[in-house]
């Protein structure tokens, strides 16, 4: 895959919403190679799994994921739910049954967005951003803090609550990725990828 080639809208939607087969290479009892396939969950499926086991665990502990990951996953899912619901009804969705499915709302939005280049570009950036946000959630060591103010909202820091403590974080972070570096603002949720990273570069420096 070309490291600098951004995802198309269809590819981003597929990565976000569809389970994909993955080959698994093993050996049989005689040592001969055997290839089997298993279904790899969609990014939304992985995101749900990150918070659902632990959000209702209560104080009794258990085998749930650490609270910060669960809460961050829940907040990200809530943001995706909110935007996709808005897009579904704004763009003319009529089925209340389809509206109950996050995946169907996203598919509907993506299909409608193909009508105009501007709408397709906006949907691609938003959905690609969600894909990278989810992947970065599970690989936080790949997220790089950037020093500077977000050119969209003007903030350099924002406050979040983690495990009962208020923590100050830099608004801007970047995630090096096989599909190209992606940057986002944790406060206003603006995002930059591809050629738009040049617009951001003049405002920031990497935190050492």
N, C-alpha and C positions, 0 to 999 in steps of 0.2 A: 504493500500500500504506500502511496506517495505521502510522505510525512507532511507536506505542505498543502495537500489537496483537501479542501474543506468538504464536509458531508453535504450531500444533496438533501433536500427536504424529505424525499422518500426514504433515503437511507437513515436519516436521523429519526424519523417516525418508527421505522422498523426496529432500530436499535433500542428505542425507548419502550416500545409496546409489544414486540413480538418475541416469543421464545425462539431460539435458534439451535439447530443440531450441531453438536461438537463431536469430532472423532476422538476416540480413546483407543490407544494402541496398547495391547497386552500380549501375553503368550499363552498358548494352551498347555495341557499337561505334557505334551511332547516337545515343548519349546518352540513351536511354530508361531509366527506372528499372527495375531488376530486383531482386527479392527472392528470396534463396535461404536455405536453412536448414542449419545445421551442428549437430552434437551437442556440447553443452558437458559436459565430464566432471563426474561427481559430486564432492562434496567429498572423499570417500574416494579417488577416482581422482586428484584433484589432490594429496592428501597422499602417496599412494604415489609419484607422479612426483617429489615434492620430495626424497625420500631414495634411491630405488632407483638412479638413475644414478650417484650419487656415493658411496654407502656402500662400494662395492667398487672404487672408482677407484684405491686404493693411493697410493703416493707419486709416481706418474708424472704427476700433475696431470690435465689434460684439461678437458673443458667442463662438468663437474659443477657443481651449485649450491654456494655457500659452505658450509663445514662446519657452522657454527652452525645454519643453516636445516635442513640434512639431519639433524643430530642431534636437534634439537627436533621435527622431523616424525617421526622414528623413535620417539622417546620417547612422543609423543602417540599414534601408531599402536599402540604396545605397550600403552598404557593402555586404548585402545578395545578391542583384542583381548582383554585380560585380563577386562575387565568383561563384554563380550558373551559370552565363553565361559562365565563363571560363571553369567550369567543363563540361557543356553541350557540347560545341564545342570540347574540348580536348578529351573527351571520345567517340567521334564519332557521336554526334547528327547531323541529316541531315535535319530535318523539320524546315523550317523558321517560319511556323505557330506555332509549339510547342515552338519555341524559344522565342516567344512573351509572353508566359505565365510563370511567375516566378514559380508557383506551378509545372507545367509540367517539367521545367528544373530541379527542385529539385527531383521530382520523378524519372526522367531519371538517374540522378547522383546516387541516392540511389540504384536503380536497378543494375547499372553497378558496384557499389562499393561492392556488395555482391559476386563478382567473386573471390576476394582475401581477406584474413583476415586483411591484412595491410590497404587496401583501405576501407574496412568496418569500421575498427577502426577509421581511419581518418575522414570519413564522419560522423560517429556517434558522435565523439567529437565535430566536427564543428557544426552540426545541433542541437545537444543538447545544445551547448553553445548559439546558437541563441535563442532557446526557453527560456533559463534562462535569457538571456539579455533582451528579450522582457518583461518577467514577472517582472524582476527587474526594468525596466523602469517605470512600473505602480506602483511599490511599492518601491520607492527609500529609504524609511526609513529602509528597510531590508538590504541595501547594507552597508557593513562594510569596512572602509578604512584600509589598511595594511601598516605598516611602513617597508620599505626595498626596495631593488632594484630588478627589474624583472630579474630572472635568464636567460631569453631569450635575451632581448635587453639591459639590464644593466642600464635602467633608473629608477629613483625613482619618478620623477615628469614629467608632460607634460603640455603644455599650450593649452587651449581651449577658444573659444570665445562664450560668452553667453550674449545676450542682449547688444551687442556692447562693452562688457568689456572682456579683456583678463584675464582669471583665471588660476591659477596654481593648478593642481590636482595631487594627488598621482596616480601613474600608477596602483598599485595593489589594487583590491577590492575583497571582498568575499560576497557571497549571501547565507545565510542559507536557505535551501529549503527542502520541504517534500521528495524530491528524493535524498537528500544529498547535502552538501555544495559544491558550485561551485565558483571558483576564476578565475579572468581574468585580463589581462593587458590592460588598456585603450589606451596605445600607440602602441604596436606591435600586439595586439589582441591575444596573446597567452592565452591558457586557461588550467585549471587544474580541474579535478574532480575525484571522486573515489580514487583509490590507488595513483594516481599521486599527490594528495594533500600533501602526505608525502614528495615528492621531493621539494615542495614549502615551506613547514613548516620551513626548516632550514634557509631560507632567510628572513623571515618576522616576525613581531610582530603586534598585533592588536593595532590600534590607539585608545587611551582611550578618 
